[in-house]
Amino acid sequence: MLELTRRPAVKSDFLRASAQVQIEVVIEAQILSIAARKNCAETLSLRIQDAVGIALPAGPRCSTTGAITLLGVGPEVWLAIQEDASARLWLPSDAIFELASVVDLTSAYTSFRLRGTQVQQVLAGGTFIDLDGMHSPADIAIVTNLSHFPAIVWRVQRDPSAFDLLVPRSVAADVWRWLEERAADCGANALRAHQEDA
Amino acid sequence: MSHPHRIESGGLVDRSVPLAFRFDGRGFTGFMGDTLASALLANGVKLVGRSFKYHRPRGLLTAGPEEPNGLVELRTGAYREPNTRATTVEIYSGLEAFSQNRWPSLEWDILSVNDLFAPLLTAGFYYKTFMWPASFWERVYEPLIRRAAGLGRASALTDPDKYEKMHSFCDVLIVGGGPAGLAAAMAAARSGARIILCEDDFRLGGRLLSEKCTVAELDGAIWAARSEAELAAMPGVTILKRTTVFGAYDGGVFGAIERLADHLAVPPARQSRQRYWKIRTRHVIFATGAIERPLVFGGNDRPGVMTASAVRTYIRRYAVAPGECAAVFTTTDDGWRTVDDLFSSGVEVAAVIDPRASVHPSLVAAGHRCGATVMLGAQVIGTRGRRSLDRITVRESSGKMTSFDVDLLAVSGGWNPQFALTTHLGTKARWSPQIFASVPGDLPRSMTVAGAAGGNFGLAGCLSEGTKAGSQAAQLTGTREQVAVIAPSADDEPCGLSPLWRVQDGHGKAFIDFQNDVTSNDIEIAVREGYRSVEHVKRYTTLGMATDQGKTSNANGNALSAELTQRSMADVGSTSLRPPYSPVAIGALANEHRGTCFAPMRLTAGHDWAAEHGAVFLDVGNWRRAQYFPIAGETSWVQAMEREVRTVRSAVGVCDVSTLGKIDIQGPGAAELLDLVYTNVFSTLPIGRVRYGLMLAEDGFVMDDGATARFAAHRYLMSTTTMNAALVMRHLDYCRQVLRPDLDVQITSVTEQWAQYSIAGPRSRDLLQSLFGDSFDFSNESFPYMAAAEVRFGEFTARIFRLSFSGELSYEVAVPAAFGDSLIRAIETAGAPFGIAPYGLEALGTMRLEKGHIGGAELNGRTTAPDLGLGRLVSAKKDCIGRILASRPGLTDPDRPVLVGLQSAVPGNPFLSGALLLMKDQEVQPPGEGYVTSAGFSPTLDRWIGLGLLRRGASRSGQMLRAYDPVRNSDTEVEVCSAHFFDPEGARLRV
């Protein structure tokens, strides 16, 4: 019997924290890709709504209910993200499978959460997307590049000052270094987990 | 602290903060707020550089970023920066600057002898000389030219500075913080627009800082400071000083460089030296001002000849008198304003020379009031002075010659609006006969020009235009409140002019382009030799091609071309202006993307494990892959590779293959899509099986290969080569979205999701059975060659494939990447009793060579399926992408090079990939018979083997050829043979 243990792409005991920027790795985020079958997007959205309580967002937007966030990441393609470590991943039923290709991408991404007064400054160093709350939709979700890393960025709906970031697992360590560098430029010092300098 | 030329009071420098600096090793002091140029002038330094070609002594011509003469090297060692304009360098304590383009010293420059040979060094001389003798070119001429050419010395050391990048968005971008820019910013910001105001200078105000003027009943400089304070307090306003907008690009995007630490000795810890801004705006207002034109007359480059506006800047802003006794040579009313400033600062004004026959009486009266000799209808025709000006010669309207002993000559030939940024997207300038200058042409709705940049040179006009532009821009971008914004009041000075493009029959060289040493004579030569287009004249004479891009010279040069070809300025036009507007450090453009941050670094889940085992890594695309795993006693990669190959062939090895592309393909149309993109059939692939597939591009050439497994009726997993993973993903998306939108198929890249390891060797089955226990049966009967399976283990699913690239009994095991590190450690532990060793790309490459498998060198985009011996994989039963074009005559030519095996005639004699294949007695004549695509030493066969593409290769088995490699100096006899060197029947992988 093969017994293996999980290991995150970025060591989780580091947190960069200050009033300006706080960055943490969301270890337990579980991720599914949902791509609608041909001409099934509307029905799929209704069934998803029945299952989790929110419909699939139209376009590059995000919807959140409880611990589940749905992101529009392409034409009739969404990511379902569940970050509650204590809960089991929501598993789509056969009613969903017959309308969509569902692929587990839990290991494919590493999720970061960024908070603080300078978060937009940190992100503006890498992405050419207007994240100013006054000038971009509150439910914005973007598939973009952060510096030279592919990334998906969205505003955390229950904390509008925070942004979540998904990056491919293989570059997560490199993204972490980049975030550290940018956060330091914005005044945050390297700290161990859960320490804060502000 | 003695500044012999510092005016006792006034100016915008902070006299309480003295700053020591050095120029060419000599110590000086200046004040906070000085530029290097103003501080040097304050200390009486007039000679600041040598000209590019003739090495003539040069002084400061201007006081701004258009400066063509005062180029210096800043700092030392790795921080050295050449060609920096002294007029824009803020001094700081400890600044070290050096003059450039001279040897051994600025005062005594050997190459100033060039001036004596000027008749031989005219425009285009290098097209006519260095012809004979031909043998001198490489040995004499080129080295000499290389030694003499170039301006400044770049540091050869790694740039120690840090650079960063920032993206920003606004409703209105305002370029220029002079009166028009400030007025525009105030109007737009008061209307609620989100604005960014960029100013090249370290202080806002533009000409308000240099002129005696009143705005809203305040001194101009004070009004500018108050406006800045008001703007800074407003929401949605970003003020970027020390920021040059250098380029305009599509989609409302502008590039800018903010100099964060250039005014500091060394940037503080973590502080970047410069920040590269990429700004997207909905509307842009160019309030970039205008540049004063010098006048073209004999000896106009002598240190002490300076534009009139620069003289006023040095006097009023920096409290520096650039001379003791001055004359003013002006064709404009504006130039006359200098007279009063000179007089007020204690400089004697000897004469005011204006070629116009008459001017406004108030100007003449002002000249007389200052004690100057006023000479109308006169022209300066020559200057004198060894290293700086000491005399000018004036030809009066009557033809009489008069001389004045002066050390400063302020010249004013009119103003050229600065609108270069408006032309970056292709807008052409047009000639304005009203102001005798080019002005912006028809601009898109998202662009506005305000103030002097649009040809409005009066202060009141600038403020009014700026206010209007700001208000309108805010409205155009849909912002918010309709606020009635009233322009600040100001008085307009008279600004009449009559152009004088050059003084005829002067004494000495009359320079047009000071930085590239282009004279009026050079333009005459170009026109005489038939050049008419200003673009051609520019390239023949190098007019406007220096680092200043002709900011002070283009208009005069084009005007002279017009005069000489008897065309109007409108007909002559102007040269195209392209980004960057002014020089940009490469480091700023590269910003963080250098060194280890040059490209993203992709690590597999097993990377740390490999590093712990001493792996030497190789960058493959962005992936970092283990190349080999040296152990104690091994001194070269060859030893490690040979051991790893022997281990795999005799026991078992493990290799991380996570980097191979993996694409999940689902849906009722999945099989049909695969049949379309692969040359062979996949719709018939049984569930639980894997098949090798070959993919053609639309042009018929092989694009990629890989194995695809079927896990359910409508679910496949495609694998691609590491390098082509993204390409294949794009190709599949194109196929399903564009070529076959009718197919119901969804694709998802799952490369990142899976960590995958190849376990190869005769003991691989034993190892895996030990690792998996009873949960999976690896026997040949239960899990034969080319089988695939998914197995659920608690919270994860493992995928198992029986595939082989090495030619051995081999499996690939994949688990979600989060478990990848754990899996490789488990494999290592389970494999220990079987003698497992990790193997890297070198061993993998050698084993694939022994098996004759194609790799990246053979999949080079120029080979067809038959070229690679894979013609049988192109199914005749179905169509596929690339099939039709693969049957083009050129691709089916029997003479095409095809894949062959090669082995050295003498087993130990090496040959390398890239070597030409020649007949034994053939002369070296590319392309020869073909070339070696891959080669290496086979520890299994104990000889050098390789693959090559050889003309008519299929029929040449046994033939002896030369593998000739002039680059690495080898010439080896090789024999053409089968590409399948090892276990050609494949018996070992089916056991």
Interface residues (C-beta under 8 A of the other chain):
Chain A: M1 L2 E3 L4 T5 R6 R7 P8 A9 S33 A35 A36 R37 K38 V77 A100 S101 V103 D104 L105 T106 S107 A108 Y109 A124 G125 G126 T127 F128 I129 D130 D132 M134 H135 S147 H148 F149 P168 R169 S170 V171 A173 D174 W178 E181 A184 D185
Chain B: E164 K165 M166 H167 S168 F169 R194 G236 R270 S272 K278 R280 E592 H593 C597 A599 P600 M601 R602 L603 T604 A605 N622 W623 D664 Q666 G667 P668 G669 L743 D744 Q746 I747 T748 V750 T751 E752 Q753 W754 A755 L771 F772 G773 D774 S775 F793 G794 E795 F796 A798 V815 P816 A817 A818 F819 G820 D821 S822 L823 A826
